[in-house]
Amino acid sequence: MQIKKLSVFVAFILVCIANLNAQMSKQELQNMYISFLKDQGYQSNVDSDGDVEFKAEGRTFYIIVDTRDLQSFRILYPNFWEIESEDEKAKAVKVANYINRTTKVAKVYLNSREDDVSMDANIFIDKPENFKTFFRRMIDLLLEERREFREKMNE
């Protein structure tokens, strides 16, 4: 009897998770993000990939719109440091590794061409609209890590 109750409970949880992940379309997510950004004083638009582009502190960011995982929220800060030499690339890898080891949430990496450095912040949330609670902290973190990256690159 206990196994049957447990099986019913597990099935219920799986249905709830499936319903959560099926609740919002890409356009609904985009509209939610754009509405929030507008309320916060940011201008934004949807780019050709369907992600939401906006500027904060004079820098361009993207909210990555992912309908496959509504419990994940990601802000991308692309191409904030151009790599101009092999020596600079080697140093950028070391600095990125340092930041990745010492920072929560943010990750720094070289793009696939290894000629620019980008970073993102990714969190898990229980509902898509709960990104709002963490949005400003994520932007501040990305800007702070950019500052730290620049300082270490200029040492």
PyMOL CGO cylinders between C-alpha atoms (Angstrom):
from pymol import cmd
from pymol.cgo import CYLINDER

trace = [
    CYLINDER, 0.00, 0.00, 0.00, 2.84, 2.42, 0.85, 0.3, 1, 1, 1, 1, 1, 1,
    CYLINDER, 2.84, 2.42, 0.85, 4.47, 1.83, -2.55, 0.3, 1, 1, 1, 1, 1, 1,
    CYLINDER, 4.47, 1.83, -2.55, 1.19, 2.60, -4.33, 0.3, 1, 1, 1, 1, 1, 1,
    CYLINDER, 1.19, 2.60, -4.33, 0.79, 5.88, -2.40, 0.3, 1, 1, 1, 1, 1, 1,
    CYLINDER, 0.79, 5.88, -2.40, 4.40, 6.81, -3.16, 0.3, 1, 1, 1, 1, 1, 1,
    CYLINDER, 4.40, 6.81, -3.16, 3.89, 6.03, -6.85, 0.3, 1, 1, 1, 1, 1, 1,
    CYLINDER, 3.89, 6.03, -6.85, 0.79, 8.23, -6.98, 0.3, 1, 1, 1, 1, 1, 1,
    CYLINDER, 0.79, 8.23, -6.98, 2.67, 11.05, -5.22, 0.3, 1, 1, 1, 1, 1, 1,
    CYLINDER, 2.67, 11.05, -5.22, 5.64, 10.81, -7.61, 0.3, 1, 1, 1, 1, 1, 1,
    CYLINDER, 5.64, 10.81, -7.61, 3.27, 10.83, -10.61, 0.3, 1, 1, 1, 1, 1, 1,
    CYLINDER, 3.27, 10.83, -10.61, 1.53, 13.92, -9.21, 0.3, 1, 1, 1, 1, 1, 1,
    CYLINDER, 1.53, 13.92, -9.21, 4.87, 15.73, -8.80, 0.3, 1, 1, 1, 1, 1, 1,
    CYLINDER, 4.87, 15.73, -8.80, 5.90, 14.84, -12.36, 0.3, 1, 1, 1, 1, 1, 1,
    CYLINDER, 5.90, 14.84, -12.36, 2.60, 16.17, -13.72, 0.3, 1, 1, 1, 1, 1, 1,
    CYLINDER, 2.60, 16.17, -13.72, 3.07, 19.41, -11.77, 0.3, 1, 1, 1, 1, 1, 1,
    CYLINDER, 3.07, 19.41, -11.77, 6.58, 19.84, -13.16, 0.3, 1, 1, 1, 1, 1, 1,
    CYLINDER, 6.58, 19.84, -13.16, 5.37, 19.13, -16.69, 0.3, 1, 1, 1, 1, 1, 1,
    CYLINDER, 5.37, 19.13, -16.69, 2.59, 21.70, -16.27, 0.3, 1, 1, 1, 1, 1, 1,
    CYLINDER, 2.59, 21.70, -16.27, 5.03, 24.31, -15.01, 0.3, 1, 1, 1, 1, 1, 1,
    CYLINDER, 5.03, 24.31, -15.01, 7.34, 23.74, -17.96, 0.3, 1, 1, 1, 1, 1, 1,
    CYLINDER, 7.34, 23.74, -17.96, 4.44, 23.93, -20.43, 0.3, 1, 1, 1, 1, 1, 1,
    CYLINDER, 4.44, 23.93, -20.43, 2.86, 27.07, -19.05, 0.3, 1, 1, 1, 1, 1, 1,
    CYLINDER, 2.86, 27.07, -19.05, 4.65, 29.78, -21.00, 0.3, 1, 1, 1, 1, 1, 1,
    CYLINDER, 4.65, 29.78, -21.00, 5.42, 30.21, -24.68, 0.3, 1, 1, 1, 1, 1, 1,
    CYLINDER, 5.42, 30.21, -24.68, 8.50, 31.98, -25.97, 0.3, 1, 1, 1, 1, 1, 1,
    CYLINDER, 8.50, 31.98, -25.97, 6.41, 35.07, -26.75, 0.3, 1, 1, 1, 1, 1, 1,
    CYLINDER, 6.41, 35.07, -26.75, 4.88, 35.08, -23.27, 0.3, 1, 1, 1, 1, 1, 1,
    CYLINDER, 4.88, 35.08, -23.27, 8.35, 34.94, -21.72, 0.3, 1, 1, 1, 1, 1, 1,
    CYLINDER, 8.35, 34.94, -21.72, 9.60, 37.71, -24.01, 0.3, 1, 1, 1, 1, 1, 1,
    CYLINDER, 9.60, 37.71, -24.01, 6.60, 39.89, -23.13, 0.3, 1, 1, 1, 1, 1, 1,
    CYLINDER, 6.60, 39.89, -23.13, 7.09, 39.27, -19.40, 0.3, 1, 1, 1, 1, 1, 1,
    CYLINDER, 7.09, 39.27, -19.40, 10.76, 40.24, -19.60, 0.3, 1, 1, 1, 1, 1, 1,
    CYLINDER, 10.76, 40.24, -19.60, 10.10, 43.31, -21.77, 0.3, 1, 1, 1, 1, 1, 1,
    CYLINDER, 10.10, 43.31, -21.77, 7.28, 44.50, -19.50, 0.3, 1, 1, 1, 1, 1, 1,
    CYLINDER, 7.28, 44.50, -19.50, 9.50, 44.13, -16.43, 0.3, 1, 1, 1, 1, 1, 1,
    CYLINDER, 9.50, 44.13, -16.43, 12.40, 45.95, -18.09, 0.3, 1, 1, 1, 1, 1, 1,
    CYLINDER, 12.40, 45.95, -18.09, 10.09, 48.78, -19.16, 0.3, 1, 1, 1, 1, 1, 1,
    CYLINDER, 10.09, 48.78, -19.16, 8.75, 49.10, -15.60, 0.3, 1, 1, 1, 1, 1, 1,
    CYLINDER, 8.75, 49.10, -15.60, 12.36, 49.33, -14.38, 0.3, 1, 1, 1, 1, 1, 1,
    CYLINDER, 12.36, 49.33, -14.38, 13.22, 52.05, -16.90, 0.3, 1, 1, 1, 1, 1, 1,
    CYLINDER, 13.22, 52.05, -16.90, 15.13, 49.93, -19.41, 0.3, 1, 1, 1, 1, 1, 1,
    CYLINDER, 15.13, 49.93, -19.41, 14.51, 49.97, -23.13, 0.3, 1, 1, 1, 1, 1, 1,
    CYLINDER, 14.51, 49.97, -23.13, 14.56, 46.54, -24.68, 0.3, 1, 1, 1, 1, 1, 1,
    CYLINDER, 14.56, 46.54, -24.68, 13.82, 44.60, -27.82, 0.3, 1, 1, 1, 1, 1, 1,
    CYLINDER, 13.82, 44.60, -27.82, 13.75, 41.01, -29.04, 0.3, 1, 1, 1, 1, 1, 1,
    CYLINDER, 13.75, 41.01, -29.04, 16.82, 40.08, -31.10, 0.3, 1, 1, 1, 1, 1, 1,
    CYLINDER, 16.82, 40.08, -31.10, 16.96, 37.75, -34.10, 0.3, 1, 1, 1, 1, 1, 1,
    CYLINDER, 16.96, 37.75, -34.10, 17.51, 34.72, -31.80, 0.3, 1, 1, 1, 1, 1, 1,
    CYLINDER, 17.51, 34.72, -31.80, 14.40, 35.55, -29.78, 0.3, 1, 1, 1, 1, 1, 1,
    CYLINDER, 14.40, 35.55, -29.78, 16.35, 36.74, -26.74, 0.3, 1, 1, 1, 1, 1, 1,
    CYLINDER, 16.35, 36.74, -26.74, 15.64, 40.06, -25.03, 0.3, 1, 1, 1, 1, 1, 1,
    CYLINDER, 15.64, 40.06, -25.03, 18.34, 42.70, -25.50, 0.3, 1, 1, 1, 1, 1, 1,
    CYLINDER, 18.34, 42.70, -25.50, 18.65, 45.66, -23.13, 0.3, 1, 1, 1, 1, 1, 1,
    CYLINDER, 18.65, 45.66, -23.13, 21.19, 48.13, -21.84, 0.3, 1, 1, 1, 1, 1, 1,
    CYLINDER, 21.19, 48.13, -21.84, 22.16, 48.66, -18.20, 0.3, 1, 1, 1, 1, 1, 1,
    CYLINDER, 22.16, 48.66, -18.20, 24.90, 51.02, -17.05, 0.3, 1, 1, 1, 1, 1, 1,
    CYLINDER, 24.90, 51.02, -17.05, 25.68, 51.69, -20.71, 0.3, 1, 1, 1, 1, 1, 1,
    CYLINDER, 25.68, 51.69, -20.71, 26.39, 48.00, -21.41, 0.3, 1, 1, 1, 1, 1, 1,
    CYLINDER, 26.39, 48.00, -21.41, 24.41, 45.59, -23.61, 0.3, 1, 1, 1, 1, 1, 1,
    CYLINDER, 24.41, 45.59, -23.61, 22.93, 42.50, -21.96, 0.3, 1, 1, 1, 1, 1, 1,
    CYLINDER, 22.93, 42.50, -21.96, 20.62, 39.72, -23.11, 0.3, 1, 1, 1, 1, 1, 1,
    CYLINDER, 20.62, 39.72, -23.11, 18.02, 37.76, -21.22, 0.3, 1, 1, 1, 1, 1, 1,
    CYLINDER, 18.02, 37.76, -21.22, 18.22, 34.31, -22.77, 0.3, 1, 1, 1, 1, 1, 1,
    CYLINDER, 18.22, 34.31, -22.77, 14.68, 33.11, -23.48, 0.3, 1, 1, 1, 1, 1, 1,
    CYLINDER, 14.68, 33.11, -23.48, 14.56, 29.36, -22.86, 0.3, 1, 1, 1, 1, 1, 1,
    CYLINDER, 14.56, 29.36, -22.86, 11.16, 27.68, -22.97, 0.3, 1, 1, 1, 1, 1, 1,
    CYLINDER, 11.16, 27.68, -22.97, 12.74, 24.25, -22.40, 0.3, 1, 1, 1, 1, 1, 1,
    CYLINDER, 12.74, 24.25, -22.40, 13.64, 25.09, -18.79, 0.3, 1, 1, 1, 1, 1, 1,
    CYLINDER, 13.64, 25.09, -18.79, 11.37, 27.62, -17.14, 0.3, 1, 1, 1, 1, 1, 1,
    CYLINDER, 11.37, 27.62, -17.14, 13.15, 27.13, -13.84, 0.3, 1, 1, 1, 1, 1, 1,
    CYLINDER, 13.15, 27.13, -13.84, 16.35, 28.63, -15.19, 0.3, 1, 1, 1, 1, 1, 1,
    CYLINDER, 16.35, 28.63, -15.19, 17.01, 32.33, -15.75, 0.3, 1, 1, 1, 1, 1, 1,
    CYLINDER, 17.01, 32.33, -15.75, 20.12, 33.55, -17.57, 0.3, 1, 1, 1, 1, 1, 1,
    CYLINDER, 20.12, 33.55, -17.57, 21.53, 37.00, -18.34, 0.3, 1, 1, 1, 1, 1, 1,
    CYLINDER, 21.53, 37.00, -18.34, 24.33, 37.16, -20.91, 0.3, 1, 1, 1, 1, 1, 1,
    CYLINDER, 24.33, 37.16, -20.91, 26.92, 39.95, -21.00, 0.3, 1, 1, 1, 1, 1, 1,
    CYLINDER, 26.92, 39.95, -21.00, 28.67, 39.29, -24.32, 0.3, 1, 1, 1, 1, 1, 1,
    CYLINDER, 28.67, 39.29, -24.32, 32.00, 40.39, -25.72, 0.3, 1, 1, 1, 1, 1, 1,
    CYLINDER, 32.00, 40.39, -25.72, 33.10, 42.77, -22.98, 0.3, 1, 1, 1, 1, 1, 1,
    CYLINDER, 33.10, 42.77, -22.98, 36.84, 42.22, -23.59, 0.3, 1, 1, 1, 1, 1, 1,
    CYLINDER, 36.84, 42.22, -23.59, 38.47, 41.86, -26.99, 0.3, 1, 1, 1, 1, 1, 1,
    CYLINDER, 38.47, 41.86, -26.99, 41.50, 39.56, -27.15, 0.3, 1, 1, 1, 1, 1, 1,
    CYLINDER, 41.50, 39.56, -27.15, 44.22, 40.93, -29.39, 0.3, 1, 1, 1, 1, 1, 1,
    CYLINDER, 44.22, 40.93, -29.39, 47.14, 38.50, -28.97, 0.3, 1, 1, 1, 1, 1, 1,
    CYLINDER, 47.14, 38.50, -28.97, 48.04, 34.97, -27.92, 0.3, 1, 1, 1, 1, 1, 1,
    CYLINDER, 48.04, 34.97, -27.92, 49.65, 36.28, -24.70, 0.3, 1, 1, 1, 1, 1, 1,
    CYLINDER, 49.65, 36.28, -24.70, 46.48, 38.20, -23.89, 0.3, 1, 1, 1, 1, 1, 1,
    CYLINDER, 46.48, 38.20, -23.89, 44.40, 35.09, -24.60, 0.3, 1, 1, 1, 1, 1, 1,
    CYLINDER, 44.40, 35.09, -24.60, 46.50, 33.04, -22.18, 0.3, 1, 1, 1, 1, 1, 1,
    CYLINDER, 46.50, 33.04, -22.18, 46.10, 35.68, -19.49, 0.3, 1, 1, 1, 1, 1, 1,
    CYLINDER, 46.10, 35.68, -19.49, 42.34, 35.96, -20.18, 0.3, 1, 1, 1, 1, 1, 1,
    CYLINDER, 42.34, 35.96, -20.18, 41.95, 32.21, -19.64, 0.3, 1, 1, 1, 1, 1, 1,
    CYLINDER, 41.95, 32.21, -19.64, 43.78, 32.45, -16.29, 0.3, 1, 1, 1, 1, 1, 1,
    CYLINDER, 43.78, 32.45, -16.29, 41.71, 35.43, -15.16, 0.3, 1, 1, 1, 1, 1, 1,
    CYLINDER, 41.71, 35.43, -15.16, 38.46, 33.77, -16.29, 0.3, 1, 1, 1, 1, 1, 1,
    CYLINDER, 38.46, 33.77, -16.29, 39.39, 30.62, -14.35, 0.3, 1, 1, 1, 1, 1, 1,
    CYLINDER, 39.39, 30.62, -14.35, 40.12, 32.72, -11.26, 0.3, 1, 1, 1, 1, 1, 1,
    CYLINDER, 40.12, 32.72, -11.26, 36.77, 34.50, -11.46, 0.3, 1, 1, 1, 1, 1, 1,
    CYLINDER, 36.77, 34.50, -11.46, 34.91, 31.24, -12.09, 0.3, 1, 1, 1, 1, 1, 1,
    CYLINDER, 34.91, 31.24, -12.09, 36.53, 29.71, -8.99, 0.3, 1, 1, 1, 1, 1, 1,
    CYLINDER, 36.53, 29.71, -8.99, 35.82, 32.66, -6.71, 0.3, 1, 1, 1, 1, 1, 1,
    CYLINDER, 35.82, 32.66, -6.71, 32.42, 33.92, -7.83, 0.3, 1, 1, 1, 1, 1, 1,
    CYLINDER, 32.42, 33.92, -7.83, 28.94, 32.58, -7.28, 0.3, 1, 1, 1, 1, 1, 1,
    CYLINDER, 28.94, 32.58, -7.28, 26.46, 32.43, -10.17, 0.3, 1, 1, 1, 1, 1, 1,
    CYLINDER, 26.46, 32.43, -10.17, 28.58, 34.21, -12.83, 0.3, 1, 1, 1, 1, 1, 1,
    CYLINDER, 28.58, 34.21, -12.83, 30.83, 32.43, -15.28, 0.3, 1, 1, 1, 1, 1, 1,
    CYLINDER, 30.83, 32.43, -15.28, 33.40, 34.00, -17.59, 0.3, 1, 1, 1, 1, 1, 1,
    CYLINDER, 33.40, 34.00, -17.59, 34.53, 32.39, -20.84, 0.3, 1, 1, 1, 1, 1, 1,
    CYLINDER, 34.53, 32.39, -20.84, 36.13, 32.99, -24.22, 0.3, 1, 1, 1, 1, 1, 1,
    CYLINDER, 36.13, 32.99, -24.22, 33.82, 32.83, -27.24, 0.3, 1, 1, 1, 1, 1, 1,
    CYLINDER, 33.82, 32.83, -27.24, 34.24, 30.00, -29.75, 0.3, 1, 1, 1, 1, 1, 1,
    CYLINDER, 34.24, 30.00, -29.75, 36.66, 32.08, -31.87, 0.3, 1, 1, 1, 1, 1, 1,
    CYLINDER, 36.66, 32.08, -31.87, 38.66, 32.87, -28.71, 0.3, 1, 1, 1, 1, 1, 1,
    CYLINDER, 38.66, 32.87, -28.71, 38.86, 36.54, -29.66, 0.3, 1, 1, 1, 1, 1, 1,
    CYLINDER, 38.86, 36.54, -29.66, 36.39, 37.95, -27.10, 0.3, 1, 1, 1, 1, 1, 1,
    CYLINDER, 36.39, 37.95, -27.10, 35.44, 37.32, -23.50, 0.3, 1, 1, 1, 1, 1, 1,
    CYLINDER, 35.44, 37.32, -23.50, 31.83, 37.04, -22.36, 0.3, 1, 1, 1, 1, 1, 1,
    CYLINDER, 31.83, 37.04, -22.36, 30.11, 36.19, -19.12, 0.3, 1, 1, 1, 1, 1, 1,
    CYLINDER, 30.11, 36.19, -19.12, 26.72, 35.21, -17.91, 0.3, 1, 1, 1, 1, 1, 1,
    CYLINDER, 26.72, 35.21, -17.91, 24.81, 34.73, -14.71, 0.3, 1, 1, 1, 1, 1, 1,
    CYLINDER, 24.81, 34.73, -14.71, 22.44, 31.80, -14.43, 0.3, 1, 1, 1, 1, 1, 1,
    CYLINDER, 22.44, 31.80, -14.43, 20.10, 30.99, -11.55, 0.3, 1, 1, 1, 1, 1, 1,
    CYLINDER, 20.10, 30.99, -11.55, 17.40, 28.48, -10.78, 0.3, 1, 1, 1, 1, 1, 1,
    CYLINDER, 17.40, 28.48, -10.78, 13.95, 29.76, -9.85, 0.3, 1, 1, 1, 1, 1, 1,
    CYLINDER, 13.95, 29.76, -9.85, 10.73, 28.00, -8.97, 0.3, 1, 1, 1, 1, 1, 1,
    CYLINDER, 10.73, 28.00, -8.97, 8.53, 30.04, -11.33, 0.3, 1, 1, 1, 1, 1, 1,
    CYLINDER, 8.53, 30.04, -11.33, 9.54, 32.13, -14.37, 0.3, 1, 1, 1, 1, 1, 1,
    CYLINDER, 9.54, 32.13, -14.37, 8.23, 35.40, -12.90, 0.3, 1, 1, 1, 1, 1, 1,
    CYLINDER, 8.23, 35.40, -12.90, 10.47, 35.03, -9.86, 0.3, 1, 1, 1, 1, 1, 1,
    CYLINDER, 10.47, 35.03, -9.86, 13.47, 36.23, -11.88, 0.3, 1, 1, 1, 1, 1, 1,
    CYLINDER, 13.47, 36.23, -11.88, 12.46, 39.76, -10.83, 0.3, 1, 1, 1, 1, 1, 1,
    CYLINDER, 12.46, 39.76, -10.83, 13.72, 39.21, -7.28, 0.3, 1, 1, 1, 1, 1, 1,
    CYLINDER, 13.72, 39.21, -7.28, 17.25, 38.52, -8.50, 0.3, 1, 1, 1, 1, 1, 1,
    CYLINDER, 17.25, 38.52, -8.50, 17.50, 40.63, -11.66, 0.3, 1, 1, 1, 1, 1, 1,
    CYLINDER, 17.50, 40.63, -11.66, 19.30, 43.70, -10.27, 0.3, 1, 1, 1, 1, 1, 1,
    CYLINDER, 19.30, 43.70, -10.27, 21.67, 41.60, -8.17, 0.3, 1, 1, 1, 1, 1, 1,
    CYLINDER, 21.67, 41.60, -8.17, 22.63, 39.60, -11.27, 0.3, 1, 1, 1, 1, 1, 1,
    CYLINDER, 22.63, 39.60, -11.27, 23.33, 42.78, -13.27, 0.3, 1, 1, 1, 1, 1, 1,
    CYLINDER, 23.33, 42.78, -13.27, 25.40, 44.18, -10.39, 0.3, 1, 1, 1, 1, 1, 1,
    CYLINDER, 25.40, 44.18, -10.39, 27.33, 40.91, -10.15, 0.3, 1, 1, 1, 1, 1, 1,
    CYLINDER, 27.33, 40.91, -10.15, 28.11, 40.90, -13.87, 0.3, 1, 1, 1, 1, 1, 1,
    CYLINDER, 28.11, 40.90, -13.87, 29.30, 44.51, -13.76, 0.3, 1, 1, 1, 1, 1, 1,
    CYLINDER, 29.30, 44.51, -13.76, 31.42, 43.82, -10.67, 0.3, 1, 1, 1, 1, 1, 1,
    CYLINDER, 31.42, 43.82, -10.67, 33.01, 40.76, -12.25, 0.3, 1, 1, 1, 1, 1, 1,
    CYLINDER, 33.01, 40.76, -12.25, 33.72, 42.75, -15.41, 0.3, 1, 1, 1, 1, 1, 1,
    CYLINDER, 33.72, 42.75, -15.41, 35.51, 45.32, -13.24, 0.3, 1, 1, 1, 1, 1, 1,
    CYLINDER, 35.51, 45.32, -13.24, 37.51, 42.58, -11.53, 0.3, 1, 1, 1, 1, 1, 1,
    CYLINDER, 37.51, 42.58, -11.53, 38.34, 40.93, -14.86, 0.3, 1, 1, 1, 1, 1, 1,
    CYLINDER, 38.34, 40.93, -14.86, 39.62, 44.25, -16.26, 0.3, 1, 1, 1, 1, 1, 1,
    CYLINDER, 39.62, 44.25, -16.26, 41.70, 44.95, -13.16, 0.3, 1, 1, 1, 1, 1, 1,
    CYLINDER, 41.70, 44.95, -13.16, 43.36, 41.54, -13.27, 0.3, 1, 1, 1, 1, 1, 1,
    CYLINDER, 43.36, 41.54, -13.27, 43.99, 41.81, -17.02, 0.3, 1, 1, 1, 1, 1, 1,
    CYLINDER, 43.99, 41.81, -17.02, 45.68, 45.19, -16.49, 0.3, 1, 1, 1, 1, 1, 1,
    CYLINDER, 45.68, 45.19, -16.49, 47.94, 44.01, -13.63, 0.3, 1, 1, 1, 1, 1, 1,
]
cmd.load_cgo(trace, "trace")
